[in-house]
Amino acid sequence: MCSVHLFANMAKGWRGYLEEESEFQWIAMAGFLVFILLGALAIQGTSNLPGVEVGSSDSSHYGKRILDIEYTGDESFTAKILNDGGIDLFQQNDRTTVTQIMTAEDGLPADDINFITSLENGNTAISPSTNTIQVIHSPQNEAASATTITTFELDRSHGNFTVMDLAESSDDQSTQWMMVTMEGSKTSLRGFGTIGSGSESSSTIVASMSSSILSTPMVNTADAVWQKVIALGNEQWVASGYLSYTSNEAGASPAAPKIIPVLAVIDWEGGLTAPTVSTMHSGEGGLYHSLMILDDGDVFAAGDQGSTLVSTSGSMTHLNVPSVAAVVDCRDRVWLFGDVGSKTIVRYSGENAEELTLSQALTFQIESKGHGKELIYLHGTDERGEAQTLLIDTSAPGSIESGRGFLNFLFLTVFSITMGVMAWTAGSRLLAARRP
């Protein structure tokens, strides 16, 4: 109510100035110009990214080194952590409900867990040993509202393998998985499916997978070392990795082979038939550290020396946007983070890259990251080896709660009142002048 009276008094005072002699009008105009300049300086001074804070001290993993984490909400996740006795894996469904999945203290360390993948039905997939997939069922999918685990032994008739990564592609009728596998000393890709409806519940998942088939391994292309995979669209996937070779350049050491990144579109029609490479791109250096699906089905591949956008048609667009970690938020914006000491973040949205400034430089090396409902989480360790967490509220930039947003709101309000009063006064005088 006080602000309404303030703006009303401001409008009345401005109108009074405009109704005075011309010298007062010039003073009023000069005052308005000063207001514009001061407002511009103030807005520029608050251009740092708002909504950034140190991680909450009441989190279940506070003070622990986060090796890998997959968020399903702002307070729900599955995390692989370095504990005092070794590496543990646990799932938190809310601040008060934590379920231990694997613990070193109980003789079941999580050292061999290479990935944590969130499935579209709310469950989580991991691989604890060769030819094995475990599905951690979310309490919301269980009748007893408790975390349960289903273990699947995959077909060994076509060889033993370790699962390094897993991605899911799902539609209304069925679901398929694509896995990066370690086949002896080489990596490959294998498909698994089709998975029918009912896979969300531990009581029905076995029946939904009863007719699923594990494919034979893909014949390795140019001896690429595959690392990550993600769904691209119907029967297509994107896989990233690298090629390693001994350089013939002068001064090159045979003991330090040259590594270049590769990104490939993979086709798989289901069944025993092995996945195949449709197209493949190789870069000049660095590695792709993150593969992310965008709302339109495209895949954003973020790398430490650049990024690549892969469209659903299979075409690739290369972007000069390097990073060490990347997250896509619920508004389909990709956040690209730099190394320790960096003061800026690049936010990519709709083919536009925007540079945002942190209020202070990043103080730790990012080791894992994730996105809940509105929050981005960055986990890592500082130079003293202490675990650190940084939170970014993705709804804060530009909101009225932020300093920049409030000043924008204030500037537009005052500007609208001022121009409105000036237009009203000019109109009143024009009408008065036309009267006989």
Summary of the structure (lengths in Angstrom):
residues: 436
radius of gyration: 28.3
end to end distance: 42.2
largest distance: 103.3
contacts: 1337
relative contact order: 0.11
helix: 19%
strand: 40%
